[in-house]
């Protein structure tokens, strides 16, 4: 009968509308979550860049200290070598 078909169609339309509204709400929630996660990701990326720069600086400083230590030990060794050579040459 046409009455049952009309009610069924109306109920189908209501269900479809409810599902559409639920999906719209879920989509909005997912968009907000995505936005929040994107901000966090960008914050982490920036922190990583800063830490990488800091690490490079520390590695450079470490190399300088090693070179200075090496130069210092050579400076200390040079007078000792001269002294030993001089002693070896003495009769």
Backbone torsions as a table, in degrees:
resi	resn	phi	psi	omega
1	UNK	NA	149.7	-176.1
2	UNK	-62.6	-30.1	-178.2
3	UNK	-65.1	-43.4	-179.5
4	UNK	-66.2	-42.0	179.3
5	UNK	-62.6	-41.9	178.8
6	UNK	-63.6	-43.5	179.1
7	UNK	-66.6	-39.7	178.9
8	UNK	-63.6	-43.5	179.2
9	UNK	-63.9	-41.3	179.7
10	UNK	-63.8	-43.8	179.8
11	UNK	-64.3	-41.3	178.1
12	UNK	-60.7	-42.4	179.0
13	UNK	-63.8	-41.2	178.7
14	UNK	-63.1	-45.7	180.0
15	UNK	-62.4	-44.6	179.6
16	UNK	-61.2	-42.9	178.7
17	UNK	-63.6	-42.5	178.9
18	UNK	-62.4	-44.1	179.2
19	UNK	-63.5	-41.4	179.4
20	UNK	-61.6	-45.0	179.3
21	UNK	-63.5	-41.2	179.0
22	UNK	-63.4	-42.0	179.1
23	UNK	-66.5	-37.9	176.8
24	UNK	-61.2	-44.1	-179.6
25	UNK	-64.6	-44.1	178.8
26	UNK	-62.9	-41.1	178.9
27	UNK	-61.8	-42.9	178.7
28	UNK	-62.0	-43.6	178.8
29	UNK	-61.9	-44.4	179.9
30	UNK	-64.8	-37.9	177.0
31	UNK	-63.2	-42.2	178.0
32	UNK	-63.6	-43.5	178.8
33	UNK	-62.4	-43.5	179.3
34	UNK	-60.4	-43.4	179.4
35	UNK	-61.8	-44.3	-179.8
36	UNK	-63.4	-45.1	-179.9
37	UNK	-66.2	-35.2	177.6
38	UNK	-63.9	-42.1	177.2
39	UNK	-61.9	-44.5	179.2
40	UNK	-62.6	-42.9	179.4
41	UNK	-60.0	-44.7	179.5
42	UNK	-63.9	-36.6	176.9
43	UNK	-63.8	-44.7	179.4
44	UNK	-64.6	-41.8	178.5
45	UNK	-59.8	-43.9	-179.9
46	UNK	-63.4	-43.2	179.1
47	UNK	-62.5	-39.9	178.5
48	UNK	-63.7	-42.0	178.1
49	UNK	-59.5	-46.0	-179.5
50	UNK	-62.4	-41.2	179.3
51	UNK	-67.7	-36.8	177.7
52	UNK	-64.5	-40.9	176.6
53	UNK	-63.3	-42.1	179.1
54	UNK	-62.8	-42.1	179.1
55	UNK	-62.6	-44.7	178.1
56	UNK	-58.8	-43.3	178.8
57	UNK	-62.1	-41.5	179.9
58	UNK	-67.7	-38.9	177.9
59	UNK	-64.3	-40.1	178.2
60	UNK	-63.4	-44.7	179.1
61	UNK	-62.2	-40.2	179.5
62	UNK	-62.3	-43.7	178.2
63	UNK	-61.3	-43.6	179.4
64	UNK	-60.7	-43.4	-179.8
65	UNK	-64.2	-40.7	178.7
66	UNK	-63.6	-42.8	178.7
67	UNK	-63.7	-41.7	179.1
68	UNK	-64.7	-40.4	179.3
69	UNK	-64.6	-42.4	179.6
70	UNK	-63.6	-46.3	179.3
71	UNK	-61.8	-40.8	-179.3
72	UNK	-63.9	-43.7	-179.2
73	UNK	-67.4	-32.8	177.3
74	UNK	-69.5	-38.0	178.1
75	UNK	-63.8	-37.2	179.2
76	UNK	-71.1	-39.1	-177.1
77	UNK	-70.6	-33.8	-175.9
78	UNK	-57.7	-51.6	179.2
79	UNK	-61.8	-36.8	178.9
80	UNK	-63.8	-42.3	178.6
81	UNK	-63.0	-43.8	178.1
82	UNK	-59.6	-43.6	179.7
83	UNK	-61.7	-45.6	-179.8
84	UNK	-65.4	-39.9	177.7
85	UNK	-62.4	-43.9	-179.3
86	UNK	-61.8	-43.1	179.4
87	UNK	-63.8	-40.0	-178.5
88	UNK	-66.8	-30.1	-178.4
89	UNK	-80.4	-21.6	-178.8
90	UNK	-71.7	142.6	-179.6
91	UNK	-73.1	NA	NA
